[in-house]
Amino acid sequence: MLTQAGAVFSRRDGHPTVIHYGSPAGELAVCVSAAGLVDRSALSKLVVHAPAAQLSQLTLRLAGGTLAPGGALHAAGAWWCAMAADRIVVLSEPGIAVRLQARVRDHAVRCAALTVDDRSSDWAAFELVGRTAAPVLKALGAYGRSGDPRDVPPFTAASVAGADGHWLLESDRRALLLVPAESAADVWRAIERTGRPFGISCVGLEAASRYALLERGAARTRPGS
């Protein structure tokens, strides 16, 4: 699917990653003016199970906060997302995940009921980035029946192309979708179809990373930042 679209791959942290589709500069322009669709399936996806009270202790210690179901926070180079009171998924680059998994397992020594499972190969991850990401998300149903992002939690259950997954709503210009790996091709095509009226295009990690830097720079220059 990605190869047919012209994807150029490189190995990052030992994983094949789409770095561009022929024109990183053009792909960056897509993010600035419209919406980019990025394959982020190489991200690590660790699922931590523990009784709610012990899981709260873990996130407080390792991420600096606690999470209600549907909540999400970014800390220690990872997104910590609460699927339920007793279950979180930790999303990060593979190199960061190695260190985080070791710290979680150290905590498990004091919590016999805590388990951590690496689900990285079980789930695909697709990211939407860019100026028109919000209307694409609305059209995909990520904002629920009302279409208002304020009515859904940051980590919200979703169904795309008949596949059950979760959206991590990072901002109005960035969101990540987790879906079962076996549904990846159908979901990718569904996002492309839905996003066509909003100028969506395939984007590699190089352009997506540059756009993230632009976003951070813009945030620092806004009044009150």
C-alpha positions as CSV (number, residue, x, y, z in Angstrom):
1,M,0.0,0.0,0.0
2,L,2.6,2.6,1.0
3,T,5.1,1.3,-1.6
4,Q,2.5,1.8,-4.3
5,A,2.1,5.4,-3.1
6,G,5.8,6.0,-3.7
7,A,7.1,5.6,-0.1
8,V,10.8,5.8,0.6
9,F,11.8,3.8,3.7
10,S,14.6,4.1,6.1
11,R,15.4,2.2,9.3
12,R,14.8,4.1,12.5
13,D,15.5,2.4,15.8
14,G,15.6,-0.9,13.9
15,H,12.2,-0.4,12.3
16,P,11.4,0.4,8.6
17,T,9.9,3.9,8.5
18,V,8.5,6.0,5.7
19,I,10.7,9.1,5.6
20,H,9.1,10.7,2.5
21,Y,7.1,10.1,-0.7
22,G,9.6,11.8,-3.0
23,S,9.4,15.4,-1.9
24,P,9.8,16.3,1.8
25,A,9.5,20.0,1.0
26,G,6.2,19.4,-0.9
27,E,4.9,17.2,1.9
28,L,5.7,19.9,4.5
29,A,3.8,22.4,2.3
30,V,0.8,20.0,2.5
31,C,0.9,20.0,6.3
32,V,1.1,23.8,6.4
33,S,-1.8,24.3,3.9
34,A,-3.9,21.2,4.3
35,A,-3.6,17.8,6.0
36,G,-0.9,15.1,5.9
37,L,-1.5,11.4,6.6
38,V,1.5,9.8,8.3
39,D,2.2,6.1,8.9
40,R,3.4,5.9,12.5
41,S,3.1,2.1,13.0
42,A,6.7,1.9,14.0
43,L,5.8,3.6,17.3
44,S,6.1,1.4,20.4
45,K,2.7,0.6,22.0
46,L,3.0,-0.7,25.6
47,V,-0.1,-1.7,27.5
48,V,0.1,-1.6,31.3
49,H,-2.5,-3.4,33.4
50,A,-2.8,-2.9,37.2
51,P,-5.5,-2.1,39.8
52,A,-6.6,1.5,39.5
53,A,-4.9,2.8,42.6
54,Q,-1.6,1.1,41.7
55,L,-1.8,2.3,38.2
56,S,-2.3,5.9,39.4
57,Q,0.9,5.5,41.6
58,L,2.8,4.4,38.5
59,T,1.7,7.3,36.3
60,L,2.3,9.8,39.0
61,R,5.8,8.5,39.5
62,L,6.8,8.0,35.9
63,A,4.7,10.6,34.1
64,G,4.1,13.2,36.8
65,G,0.3,12.9,36.9
66,T,-2.7,10.7,37.1
67,L,-5.3,9.8,34.5
68,A,-9.0,9.3,34.4
69,P,-10.3,6.9,31.7
70,G,-10.0,8.7,28.4
71,G,-7.3,11.0,29.7
72,A,-3.9,11.5,28.1
73,L,-0.7,13.3,29.0
74,H,2.7,13.7,27.4
75,A,5.7,13.1,29.7
76,A,9.1,11.4,29.6
77,G,9.0,11.4,25.8
78,A,5.8,9.4,25.6
79,W,2.0,9.7,25.5
80,W,0.3,8.0,28.4
81,C,-3.3,7.2,27.5
82,A,-5.9,5.7,29.8
83,M,-8.0,3.1,28.1
84,A,-9.7,2.3,31.4
85,A,-9.2,2.8,35.1
86,D,-6.9,-0.3,35.2
87,R,-5.3,-0.1,31.8
88,I,-3.1,2.5,30.0
89,V,-1.3,2.4,26.7
90,V,2.1,4.2,26.4
91,L,3.1,5.4,23.0
92,S,6.6,6.4,22.2
93,E,9.5,6.0,19.8
94,P,11.1,2.5,20.2
95,G,14.3,3.7,21.8
96,I,12.4,5.6,24.5
97,A,10.1,2.6,25.0
98,V,13.1,0.4,26.0
99,R,13.9,2.7,28.9
100,L,10.2,3.2,29.9
101,Q,9.5,-0.6,29.9
102,A,12.5,-1.1,32.2
103,R,11.2,1.5,34.6
104,V,7.7,0.0,34.5
105,R,9.1,-3.4,35.3
106,D,11.0,-2.0,38.2
107,H,7.7,-0.7,39.6
108,A,6.2,-4.1,39.0
109,V,8.5,-5.6,41.6
110,R,6.5,-3.7,44.2
111,C,3.1,-4.4,42.5
112,A,2.6,-8.1,41.8
113,A,-0.7,-7.4,39.9
114,L,1.0,-5.1,37.4
115,T,1.7,-6.4,33.9
116,V,3.2,-4.7,30.8
117,D,2.6,-6.1,27.3
118,D,4.3,-4.9,24.1
119,R,1.5,-4.6,21.5
120,S,3.6,-2.8,18.9
121,S,3.0,-5.3,16.2
122,D,-0.7,-5.8,17.0
123,W,-1.7,-2.2,16.2
124,A,-1.1,0.1,13.3
125,A,-0.8,3.8,14.0
126,F,-1.7,6.6,11.6
127,E,-1.3,10.3,12.3
128,L,-3.2,13.3,10.9
129,V,-1.3,16.5,10.9
130,G,-1.9,20.0,9.4
131,R,-4.1,23.0,9.1
132,T,-7.2,21.0,8.0
133,A,-6.7,18.0,10.3
134,A,-9.7,19.1,12.5
135,P,-12.3,19.0,9.7
136,V,-11.0,15.6,8.6
137,L,-11.2,14.3,12.2
138,K,-14.8,15.6,12.4
139,A,-15.7,13.9,9.1
140,L,-14.2,10.7,10.4
141,G,-16.3,10.9,13.6
142,A,-13.4,11.4,15.9
143,Y,-15.4,14.2,17.7
144,G,-18.5,12.1,18.3
145,R,-22.0,12.8,17.3
146,S,-21.9,16.5,18.1
147,G,-18.7,17.1,16.0
148,D,-17.3,19.2,18.9
149,P,-13.9,18.2,20.1
150,R,-14.8,19.5,23.6
151,D,-17.4,16.7,23.9
152,V,-14.9,13.9,23.7
153,P,-11.9,12.9,25.9
154,P,-8.3,13.2,24.6
155,F,-8.1,9.5,24.2
156,T,-11.4,8.4,22.7
157,A,-12.7,5.1,21.2
158,A,-13.4,5.2,17.5
159,S,-14.5,3.1,14.6
160,V,-13.1,3.7,11.1
161,A,-13.9,1.5,8.1
162,G,-15.5,-1.0,10.5
163,A,-12.3,-1.3,12.6
164,D,-12.5,-0.5,16.3
165,G,-9.6,1.7,17.6
166,H,-8.7,4.8,19.6
167,W,-7.9,8.4,18.6
168,L,-5.3,10.3,20.6
169,L,-6.4,13.9,20.0
170,E,-3.2,15.8,20.7
171,S,-4.4,19.2,19.3
172,D,-6.7,20.6,16.6
173,R,-3.8,20.0,14.1
174,R,-2.5,16.7,15.2
175,A,-4.1,13.3,16.1
176,L,-3.0,9.7,16.2
177,L,-5.3,6.7,15.4
178,L,-4.6,3.2,16.8
179,V,-6.3,0.3,14.9
180,P,-5.7,-3.5,14.7
181,A,-2.9,-4.2,12.3
182,E,-5.0,-6.5,10.1
183,S,-7.3,-3.6,9.4
184,A,-4.6,-1.1,8.5
185,A,-5.0,-1.0,4.7
186,D,-8.8,-0.5,4.8
187,V,-8.5,2.2,7.5
188,W,-5.7,4.0,5.5
189,R,-7.9,4.1,2.4
190,A,-10.9,5.2,4.3
191,I,-9.0,8.2,5.8
192,E,-7.7,9.1,2.4
193,R,-11.2,9.1,0.9
194,T,-12.6,11.1,3.7
195,G,-9.8,13.6,3.6
196,R,-9.8,14.3,-0.1
197,P,-12.1,17.3,0.1
198,F,-9.7,18.8,2.7
199,G,-6.6,18.3,0.6
200,I,-5.2,15.3,2.4
201,S,-2.0,13.7,1.1
202,C,0.5,11.1,2.2
203,V,3.3,12.5,4.2
204,G,6.6,11.0,5.5
205,L,8.1,11.3,8.9
206,E,10.7,13.9,7.7
207,A,7.9,16.5,6.8
208,A,5.8,15.6,9.8
209,S,8.8,16.2,12.1
210,R,9.5,19.5,10.5
211,Y,5.9,20.5,10.8
212,A,6.0,19.7,14.5
213,L,9.0,22.1,14.9
214,L,7.0,24.8,13.1
215,E,4.1,24.2,15.5
216,R,6.3,24.5,18.6
217,G,7.8,27.7,17.2
218,A,4.4,29.2,16.5
219,A,3.2,28.3,20.0
220,R,6.2,30.1,21.6
221,T,5.5,33.3,19.6
222,R,1.8,33.5,20.4
223,P,0.7,36.2,22.9
224,G,0.7,34.8,26.5
225,S,3.0,31.9,25.6
